[in-house]
């Protein structure tokens, strides 16, 4: 239940940032019509796409090489999570079966394995969420830096940003 509330709150934050940034862009367009620079990629759209499907924001930003990296980490962490969860459930069942009137505390070794796999599963849950969050942050930052120029031609640089001459 708590995870659902956190997810809804996170999606609400993304939604409000989209509304705010779009309203801010419209306000900027109406007040400053003579500006030369217009961002080609929207950070809010990149964030939303990466939040919906990890790697979609990187695709939007044309950073195609990052997609297998994101999916590779997520795939690895998810496979380990499922493996640890299966082992946890196995030892949880074995430990429950070891509890009897003769041994009210159950088999200590089975309890130790159960707790170990439970902790490992929870640790990989954290890794999955960190990877998911970093995927969104990367899409946001990459969309901001999409227009950044690293050319050596001084005539085409205007405050580190490409300018059409």
Z-matrix of the N, CA and C atoms (Angstrom, degrees):
N
C 1 1.453
C 2 1.527 1 110.94
N 3 1.346 2 115.53 1 -40.94
C 4 1.456 3 119.69 2 -178.91
C 5 1.524 4 111.09 3 -66.23
N 6 1.327 5 117.25 4 -35.21
C 7 1.457 6 120.82 5 179.97
C 8 1.516 7 109.73 6 -67.19
N 9 1.329 8 118.02 7 -38.33
C 10 1.456 9 120.99 8 178.58
C 11 1.524 10 110.94 9 -63.78
N 12 1.318 11 116.88 10 -39.93
C 13 1.462 12 120.99 11 179.03
C 14 1.528 13 109.66 12 -65.56
N 15 1.320 14 116.79 13 -42.87
C 16 1.472 15 120.24 14 179.27
C 17 1.521 16 110.66 15 -64.77
N 18 1.337 17 117.18 16 -40.33
C 19 1.455 18 120.73 17 178.73
C 20 1.522 19 111.15 18 -64.91
N 21 1.332 20 117.43 19 -42.81
C 22 1.456 21 120.43 20 177.48
C 23 1.527 22 111.37 21 -63.49
N 24 1.325 23 116.89 22 -40.16
C 25 1.455 24 121.05 23 177.98
C 26 1.530 25 110.48 24 -63.79
N 27 1.354 26 116.24 25 -42.49
C 28 1.455 27 120.97 26 178.97
C 29 1.529 28 110.92 27 -62.55
N 30 1.324 29 117.09 28 -44.74
C 31 1.465 30 120.52 29 178.57
C 32 1.525 31 110.98 30 -65.52
N 33 1.325 32 117.70 31 -35.30
C 34 1.456 33 121.44 32 175.98
C 35 1.523 34 110.73 33 -63.06
N 36 1.340 35 116.87 34 -41.71
C 37 1.464 36 120.40 35 178.13
C 38 1.525 37 111.14 36 -62.96
N 39 1.305 38 116.81 37 -42.02
C 40 1.469 39 120.18 38 178.28
C 41 1.520 40 109.76 39 -63.90
N 42 1.333 41 116.90 40 -44.04
C 43 1.463 42 121.37 41 -179.11
C 44 1.528 43 110.73 42 -61.91
N 45 1.326 44 117.43 43 -44.75
C 46 1.463 45 119.90 44 -179.23
C 47 1.524 46 111.13 45 -67.66
N 48 1.343 47 116.94 46 -34.91
C 49 1.467 48 118.24 47 177.91
C 50 1.523 49 110.49 48 -67.83
N 51 1.329 50 116.74 49 -34.89
C 52 1.467 51 119.51 50 176.30
C 53 1.523 52 110.90 51 -64.20
N 54 1.321 53 116.69 52 -45.81
C 55 1.461 54 120.56 53 -179.11
C 56 1.523 55 109.83 54 -64.20
N 57 1.332 56 117.50 55 -44.54
C 58 1.452 57 120.61 56 -178.56
C 59 1.526 58 110.91 57 -64.56
N 60 1.337 59 116.40 58 -45.70
C 61 1.463 60 118.45 59 -176.54
C 62 1.519 61 111.47 60 -67.73
N 63 1.338 62 118.12 61 -36.24
C 64 1.456 63 119.60 62 178.09
C 65 1.521 64 110.60 63 -68.27
N 66 1.324 65 117.30 64 -40.85
C 67 1.464 66 120.52 65 177.16
C 68 1.515 67 111.11 66 -64.47
N 69 1.310 68 117.61 67 -38.31
C 70 1.458 69 122.72 68 179.03
C 71 1.529 70 110.41 69 -66.90
N 72 1.332 71 116.34 70 -39.74
C 73 1.467 72 119.19 71 179.26
C 74 1.523 73 110.64 72 -66.67
N 75 1.344 74 116.97 73 -39.92
C 76 1.463 75 119.68 74 178.50
C 77 1.528 76 110.12 75 -64.55
N 78 1.337 77 116.04 76 -40.05
C 79 1.464 78 120.59 77 178.95
C 80 1.524 79 110.24 78 -63.73
N 81 1.359 80 116.59 79 -42.60
C 82 1.458 81 120.47 80 179.97
C 83 1.523 82 111.38 81 -65.18
N 84 1.333 83 117.19 82 -38.62
C 85 1.460 84 120.29 83 -179.89
C 86 1.518 85 111.80 84 -65.84
N 87 1.328 86 115.98 85 -36.75
C 88 1.458 87 118.65 86 -177.57
C 89 1.523 88 112.40 87 -75.24
N 90 1.322 89 118.19 88 -29.55
C 91 1.460 90 120.40 89 -176.89
C 92 1.523 91 112.89 90 -90.32
N 93 1.337 92 117.77 91 -27.68
C 94 1.450 93 120.28 92 -174.70
C 95 1.523 94 109.13 93 -127.02
N 96 1.309 95 116.74 94 89.87
C 97 1.462 96 120.83 95 -176.48
C 98 1.514 97 113.08 96 -89.89
N 99 1.324 98 118.90 97 -12.33
C 100 1.453 99 120.54 98 -176.97
C 101 1.526 100 113.31 99 -99.34
N 102 1.336 101 119.16 100 11.58
C 103 1.452 102 120.10 101 -179.15
C 104 1.525 103 110.06 102 -72.80
N 105 1.321 104 114.90 103 148.27
C 106 1.456 105 121.74 104 -176.80
C 107 1.522 106 110.61 105 -89.52
N 108 1.326 107 117.57 106 -35.15
C 109 1.457 108 121.90 107 -171.12
C 110 1.527 109 111.54 108 -95.44
N 111 1.325 110 115.52 109 130.28
C 112 1.461 111 122.58 110 172.82
C 113 1.521 112 106.33 111 -131.34
N 114 1.334 113 116.31 112 127.76
C 115 1.465 114 119.86 113 179.92
C 116 1.518 115 110.00 114 -64.47
N 117 1.333 116 115.44 115 136.62
C 118 1.458 117 120.05 116 179.70
C 119 1.521 118 112.20 117 -84.37
N 120 1.321 119 117.92 118 -27.62
C 121 1.463 120 122.83 119 -178.37
C 122 1.529 121 109.29 120 -121.13
N 123 1.323 122 116.00 121 136.03
C 124 1.459 123 121.38 122 179.27
C 125 1.528 124 109.78 123 -89.68
N 126 1.333 125 118.51 124 123.26
C 127 1.462 126 120.68 125 177.79
C 128 1.524 127 112.65 126 -61.89
N 129 1.316 128 117.51 127 -36.50
C 130 1.462 129 120.43 128 -179.06
C 131 1.524 130 111.48 129 -66.41
N 132 1.316 131 116.58 130 -40.54
C 133 1.464 132 119.72 131 178.37
C 134 1.523 133 110.08 132 -67.27
N 135 1.323 134 117.18 133 -40.35
C 136 1.463 135 120.75 134 177.90
C 137 1.524 136 110.78 135 -61.65
N 138 1.347 137 116.48 136 -42.02
C 139 1.464 138 120.00 137 178.33
C 140 1.520 139 111.46 138 -64.02
N 141 1.308 140 116.35 139 -45.70
C 142 1.461 141 120.32 140 -178.34
C 143 1.527 142 111.04 141 -63.15
N 144 1.317 143 116.49 142 -43.06
C 145 1.466 144 119.86 143 179.38
C 146 1.518 145 111.07 144 -63.42
N 147 1.332 146 117.29 145 -41.82
C 148 1.466 147 119.76 146 178.58
C 149 1.514 148 111.89 147 -69.93
N 150 1.319 149 117.36 148 -28.54
C 151 1.462 150 119.78 149 177.32
C 152 1.527 151 110.84 150 -71.75
N 153 1.315 152 116.65 151 -36.05
C 154 1.466 153 120.12 152 -179.79
C 155 1.524 154 111.54 153 -74.46
N 156 1.320 155 116.50 154 -50.40
C 157 1.464 156 121.77 155 178.65
C 158 1.525 157 107.24 156 -134.55
N 159 1.336 158 117.10 157 112.85
C 160 1.465 159 118.98 158 179.60
C 161 1.530 160 110.89 159 -55.91
N 162 1.326 161 115.79 160 130.90
C 163 1.449 162 121.75 161 -179.23
C 164 1.523 163 113.49 162 98.83
N 165 1.316 164 117.55 163 -18.43
C 166 1.463 165 121.00 164 -179.62
C 167 1.529 166 110.65 165 -67.78
N 168 1.319 167 117.32 166 -36.29
C 169 1.466 168 120.87 167 176.58
C 170 1.515 169 111.46 168 -65.49
N 171 1.330 170 117.07 169 -36.75
C 172 1.453 171 120.79 170 176.98
C 173 1.535 172 109.97 171 -68.01
N 174 1.317 173 117.01 172 -36.74
C 175 1.459 174 121.03 173 175.73
C 176 1.523 175 109.82 174 -64.38
N 177 1.326 176 117.02 175 -42.98
C 178 1.463 177 122.43 176 177.98
C 179 1.520 178 111.29 177 -60.46
N 180 1.334 179 116.62 178 -37.68
C 181 1.468 180 121.91 179 -179.53
C 182 1.522 181 113.01 180 -85.36
N 183 1.309 182 116.76 181 3.11
C 184 1.461 183 123.40 182 179.33
C 185 1.523 184 112.54 183 63.16
N 186 1.312 185 116.97 184 30.33
C 187 1.467 186 122.83 185 173.76
C 188 1.525 187 107.28 186 -102.49
N 189 1.307 188 115.65 187 68.87
C 190 1.456 189 121.69 188 -170.84
C 191 1.524 190 113.15 189 -64.97
N 192 1.314 191 117.71 190 -29.70
C 193 1.458 192 120.21 191 -177.93
C 194 1.530 193 112.58 192 -68.29
N 195 1.330 194 117.30 193 -19.99
C 196 1.462 195 120.14 194 -178.36
C 197 1.533 196 112.81 195 -79.80
N 198 1.325 197 117.16 196 -21.30
C 199 1.468 198 120.90 197 -177.05
C 200 1.530 199 111.72 198 -60.91
N 201 1.349 200 120.13 199 -49.47
C 202 1.468 201 118.26 200 178.18
C 203 1.524 202 113.14 201 -65.36
N 204 1.328 203 116.90 202 -27.39
C 205 1.465 204 119.61 203 177.75
C 206 1.534 205 109.32 204 -67.03
N 207 1.327 206 116.81 205 -47.79
C 208 1.466 207 121.23 206 179.22
C 209 1.522 208 109.92 207 -60.93
N 210 1.331 209 116.63 208 -49.94
C 211 1.465 210 120.68 209 -178.53
C 212 1.528 211 111.75 210 -67.07
N 213 1.315 212 117.10 211 -32.39
C 214 1.461 213 120.39 212 177.59
C 215 1.523 214 111.95 213 -64.59
N 216 1.333 215 115.87 214 -48.28
C 217 1.463 216 118.97 215 178.41
C 218 1.528 217 111.00 216 -63.99
N 219 1.339 218 116.34 217 -46.44
C 220 1.460 219 118.67 218 -179.98
C 221 1.525 220 111.55 219 -62.60
N 222 1.326 221 117.22 220 -41.92
C 223 1.466 222 120.59 221 179.13
C 224 1.514 223 112.23 222 -63.07
N 225 1.326 224 116.33 223 -43.74
C 226 1.459 225 120.06 224 178.84
C 227 1.530 226 111.08 225 -63.37
N 228 1.320 227 115.87 226 -49.23
C 229 1.461 228 119.31 227 -178.62
C 230 1.528 229 111.84 228 -63.05
N 231 1.329 230 116.96 229 -38.78
C 232 1.465 231 119.67 230 178.15
C 233 1.524 232 111.57 231 -67.40
N 234 1.329 233 117.35 232 -39.70
C 235 1.474 234 118.75 233 179.48
C 236 1.530 235 110.90 234 -65.56
N 237 1.324 236 116.93 235 -41.07
C 238 1.464 237 119.66 236 177.43
C 239 1.529 238 109.85 237 -66.37
N 240 1.331 239 117.34 238 -38.84
C 241 1.466 240 120.68 239 179.30
C 242 1.525 241 110.31 240 -59.93
N 243 1.338 242 116.93 241 -47.12
C 244 1.462 243 120.05 242 179.62
C 245 1.531 244 111.51 243 -64.02
N 246 1.323 245 116.94 244 -39.07
C 247 1.459 246 120.56 245 177.94
C 248 1.535 247 110.88 246 -63.21
N 249 1.327 248 115.99 247 -46.93
C 250 1.467 249 120.00 248 -179.84
C 251 1.533 250 111.06 249 -65.54
N 252 1.327 251 116.54 250 -35.95
C 253 1.458 252 120.49 251 179.35
C 254 1.527 253 110.74 252 -66.76
N 255 1.326 254 117.22 253 -40.47
C 256 1.467 255 120.40 254 177.29
C 257 1.527 256 110.94 255 -62.84
N 258 1.326 257 116.48 256 -44.58
C 259 1.469 258 120.33 257 179.09
C 260 1.528 259 110.98 258 -65.86
N 261 1.326 260 116.63 259 -38.53
C 262 1.460 261 119.85 260 177.01
C 263 1.527 262 110.77 261 -61.16
N 264 1.329 263 116.87 262 -47.05
C 265 1.473 264 119.86 263 179.59
C 266 1.523 265 111.84 264 -63.76
N 267 1.339 266 117.80 265 -36.74
C 268 1.453 267 121.71 266 177.84
C 269 1.523 268 110.90 267 -62.21
N 270 1.330 269 116.48 268 -50.34
C 271 1.466 270 119.79 269 -178.32
C 272 1.525 271 112.14 270 -73.12
N 273 1.318 272 117.19 271 -26.76
C 274 1.470 273 119.60 272 174.78
C 275 1.527 274 109.75 273 -65.43
N 276 1.315 275 116.63 274 -43.84
C 277 1.464 276 120.76 275 178.17
C 278 1.525 277 111.38 276 -66.25
N 279 1.335 278 117.08 277 -43.77
C 280 1.466 279 120.44 278 178.93
C 281 1.523 280 111.09 279 -62.69
N 282 1.346 281 116.09 280 -40.43
C 283 1.455 282 119.25 281 179.38
C 284 1.533 283 110.90 282 -66.48
N 285 1.323 284 116.75 283 -40.89
C 286 1.469 285 119.94 284 177.86
C 287 1.510 286 111.10 285 -62.40
N 288 1.328 287 116.94 286 -36.46
C 289 1.467 288 120.40 287 178.59
C 290 1.522 289 112.06 288 -72.47
N 291 1.317 290 118.02 289 -24.11
C 292 1.461 291 121.06 290 -178.66
C 293 1.524 292 112.68 291 -79.37
N 294 1.312 293 117.56 292 -12.23
C 295 1.457 294 120.74 293 179.09
C 296 1.526 295 108.30 294 -79.08
N 297 1.308 296 114.99 295 124.64
C 298 1.474 297 120.62 296 179.32
C 299 1.518 298 108.89 297 -145.74
N 300 1.319 299 115.64 298 -178.65
C 301 1.469 300 119.09 299 179.03
C 302 1.522 301 111.08 300 -70.01
N 303 1.344 302 116.32 301 -29.72
C 304 1.465 303 119.34 302 178.55
C 305 1.527 304 111.49 303 -75.82
N 306 1.342 305 116.42 304 -35.83
C 307 1.469 306 121.61 305 179.87
C 308 1.536 307 106.88 306 -124.92
N 309 1.343 308 118.02 307 84.30
C 310 1.467 309 120.17 308 -175.17
C 311 1.539 310 113.57 309 -67.93
N 312 1.325 311 116.75 310 -24.37
C 313 1.466 312 119.73 311 179.56
C 314 1.523 313 112.71 312 -88.69
N 315 1.292 314 118.50 313 -9.88
C 316 1.461 315 122.07 314 -179.51
C 317 1.520 316 111.48 315 79.75
N 318 1.309 317 115.70 316 179.21
C 319 1.455 318 122.79 317 -180.00
C 320 1.532 319 109.04 318 -74.71
N 321 1.327 320 115.47 319 120.96
C 322 1.460 321 120.76 320 -177.05
C 323 1.525 322 111.55 321 -63.27
N 324 1.335 323 117.34 322 -39.36
C 325 1.465 324 120.98 323 -178.44
C 326 1.536 325 110.70 324 -64.04
N 327 1.328 326 117.61 325 -40.78
C 328 1.470 327 121.18 326 177.89
C 329 1.527 328 110.94 327 -65.85
N 330 1.324 329 115.97 328 -38.39
C 331 1.467 330 119.40 329 177.63
C 332 1.532 331 110.66 330 -64.86
N 333 1.323 332 115.51 331 -38.68
C 334 1.466 333 120.21 332 179.08
C 335 1.533 334 110.93 333 -64.34
N 336 1.337 335 117.76 334 -43.53
C 337 1.463 336 121.40 335 176.54
C 338 1.524 337 111.21 336 -64.20
N 339 1.331 338 116.23 337 -42.62
C 340 1.467 339 120.13 338 178.82
C 341 1.524 340 111.06 339 -58.90
N 342 1.316 341 116.93 340 -46.86
C 343 1.462 342 120.92 341 -179.72
C 344 1.522 343 112.25 342 -66.25
N 345 1.348 344 116.56 343 -37.29
C 346 1.458 345 120.73 344 178.87
C 347 1.528 346 110.36 345 -61.98
N 348 1.334 347 117.17 346 -50.33
C 349 1.460 348 120.00 347 -177.61
C 350 1.528 349 111.94 348 -69.50
N 351 1.312 350 116.54 349 -29.12
C 352 1.464 351 120.10 350 175.12
C 353 1.529 352 110.03 351 -65.46
N 354 1.322 353 116.68 352 -45.34
C 355 1.474 354 121.19 353 178.74
C 356 1.519 355 111.68 354 -64.93
N 357 1.334 356 116.78 355 -40.80
C 358 1.463 357 120.53 356 178.51
C 359 1.528 358 110.85 357 -63.65
N 360 1.318 359 116.95 358 -42.85
C 361 1.460 360 120.78 359 178.85
C 362 1.528 361 110.57 360 -61.65
N 363 1.311 362 116.90 361 -43.93
C 364 1.466 363 120.46 362 179.16
C 365 1.525 364 112.00 363 -65.97
N 366 1.326 365 116.38 364 -35.04
C 367 1.462 366 120.01 365 178.12
C 368 1.529 367 110.64 366 -65.51
N 369 1.314 368 117.35 367 -41.41
C 370 1.453 369 119.92 368 178.99
C 371 1.523 370 111.86 369 -72.26
N 372 1.308 371 117.80 370 -24.22
C 373 1.463 372 120.46 371 172.17
C 374 1.527 373 109.59 372 -62.75
N 375 1.312 374 116.14 373 -42.04
C 376 1.466 375 120.79 374 177.64
C 377 1.522 376 110.22 375 -63.83
N 378 1.338 377 117.39 376 -41.87
C 379 1.468 378 120.84 377 178.77
C 380 1.528 379 111.14 378 -61.58
N 381 1.321 380 116.34 379 -39.02
C 382 1.471 381 120.09 380 179.31
C 383 1.522 382 110.17 381 -63.76
N 384 1.323 383 117.66 382 -45.89
C 385 1.461 384 120.44 383 -180.00
C 386 1.528 385 111.93 384 -66.63
N 387 1.315 386 117.84 385 -37.02
C 388 1.467 387 120.43 386 177.59
C 389 1.525 388 109.94 387 -64.82
N 390 1.327 389 117.33 388 -43.20
C 391 1.467 390 120.84 389 178.88
C 392 1.519 391 110.52 390 -63.28
N 393 1.325 392 116.59 391 -42.30
C 394 1.462 393 121.52 392 178.59
C 395 1.536 394 110.54 393 -61.86
N 396 1.316 395 116.77 394 -45.22
C 397 1.465 396 121.80 395 179.65
C 398 1.531 397 111.02 396 -64.80
N 399 1.330 398 117.28 397 -44.55
C 400 1.460 399 120.34 398 179.50
C 401 1.528 400 111.65 399 -64.91
N 402 1.326 401 117.23 400 -31.67
C 403 1.460 402 121.57 401 174.85
C 404 1.527 403 110.01 402 -60.40
N 405 1.317 404 117.13 403 -42.90
C 406 1.468 405 121.83 404 179.88
C 407 1.529 406 110.53 405 -69.15
N 408 1.309 407 116.70 406 -43.60
C 409 1.472 408 121.01 407 179.06
C 410 1.525 409 110.37 408 -63.01
N 411 1.325 410 116.89 409 -41.93
C 412 1.466 411 120.12 410 179.41
C 413 1.527 412 111.17 411 -62.63
N 414 1.322 413 117.38 412 -41.78
C 415 1.466 414 120.32 413 178.73
C 416 1.527 415 110.43 414 -63.28
N 417 1.321 416 116.90 415 -40.32
C 418 1.468 417 121.66 416 179.66
C 419 1.528 418 111.06 417 -63.73
N 420 1.327 419 116.40 418 -50.07
C 421 1.462 420 120.96 419 -177.99
C 422 1.529 421 110.81 420 -66.89
N 423 1.317 422 115.83 421 -41.12
C 424 1.467 423 119.73 422 -178.84
C 425 1.526 424 111.76 423 -64.43
N 426 1.318 425 117.09 424 -34.68
C 427 1.472 426 118.87 425 178.11
C 428 1.528 427 111.21 426 -70.41
N 429 1.335 428 116.83 427 -32.92
C 430 1.465 429 119.55 428 175.28
C 431 1.522 430 111.28 429 -67.56
N 432 1.324 431 116.82 430 -35.84
C 433 1.463 432 120.96 431 -176.88
C 434 1.523 433 112.86 432 -91.28
N 435 1.324 434 117.92 433 2.32
C 436 1.465 435 121.07 434 -177.18
C 437 1.527 436 111.69 435 -58.11
N 438 1.307 437 117.64 436 -40.10
C 439 1.460 438 122.12 437 -176.72
C 440 1.526 439 113.46 438 -88.40
N 441 1.305 440 117.33 439 -1.42
C 442 1.462 441 120.90 440 -178.14
C 443 1.514 442 110.30 441 -71.18
N 444 1.307 443 116.14 442 130.13
C 445 1.459 444 121.51 443 -176.89
C 446 1.520 445 110.20 444 -102.80
N 447 1.319 446 115.90 445 140.01
C 448 1.456 447 121.10 446 175.71
C 449 1.523 448 110.93 447 -119.27
N 450 1.309 449 116.29 448 24.54
C 451 1.456 450 121.35 449 -179.28
C 452 1.523 451 111.18 450 -70.79
N 453 1.320 452 115.72 451 152.52
C 454 1.465 453 121.11 452 178.71
C 455 1.527 454 111.40 453 -89.61
N 456 1.321 455 117.91 454 -7.75
C 457 1.457 456 122.42 455 -179.15
C 458 1.530 457 109.20 456 -77.66
N 459 1.325 458 116.95 457 104.84
C 460 1.460 459 122.65 458 -174.88
C 461 1.525 460 112.01 459 -62.45
N 462 1.323 461 117.96 460 -31.71
C 463 1.464 462 120.60 461 -178.17
C 464 1.517 463 112.65 462 -64.44
N 465 1.329 464 117.41 463 -24.64
C 466 1.461 465 120.33 464 -175.91
C 467 1.523 466 113.15 465 -100.39
N 468 1.328 467 117.81 466 4.23
C 469 1.460 468 121.17 467 -179.34
C 470 1.517 469 109.94 468 -102.43
N 471 1.299 470 115.79 469 130.60
C 472 1.456 471 121.97 470 175.16
C 473 1.525 472 107.20 471 -133.26
N 474 1.316 473 116.92 472 97.23
C 475 1.467 474 123.85 473 -177.61
C 476 1.525 475 111.64 474 56.98
N 477 1.313 476 118.20 475 40.66
C 478 1.451 477 122.67 476 175.57
C 479 1.518 478 113.92 477 76.25
N 480 1.326 479 117.78 478 12.51
C 481 1.450 480 121.21 479 -177.14
C 482 1.525 481 109.35 480 -124.80
N 483 1.338 482 116.02 481 142.65
C 484 1.465 483 119.43 482 177.84
C 485 1.520 484 110.46 483 -64.41
N 486 1.290 485 116.57 484 134.96
C 487 1.456 486 122.02 485 176.66
C 488 1.512 487 107.73 486 -126.40
N 489 1.305 488 116.64 487 131.64
C 490 1.452 489 120.62 488 178.06
C 491 1.509 490 108.32 489 -78.33
N 492 1.322 491 116.12 490 119.43
C 493 1.476 492 120.89 491 179.77
C 494 1.501 493 111.12 492 -103.01
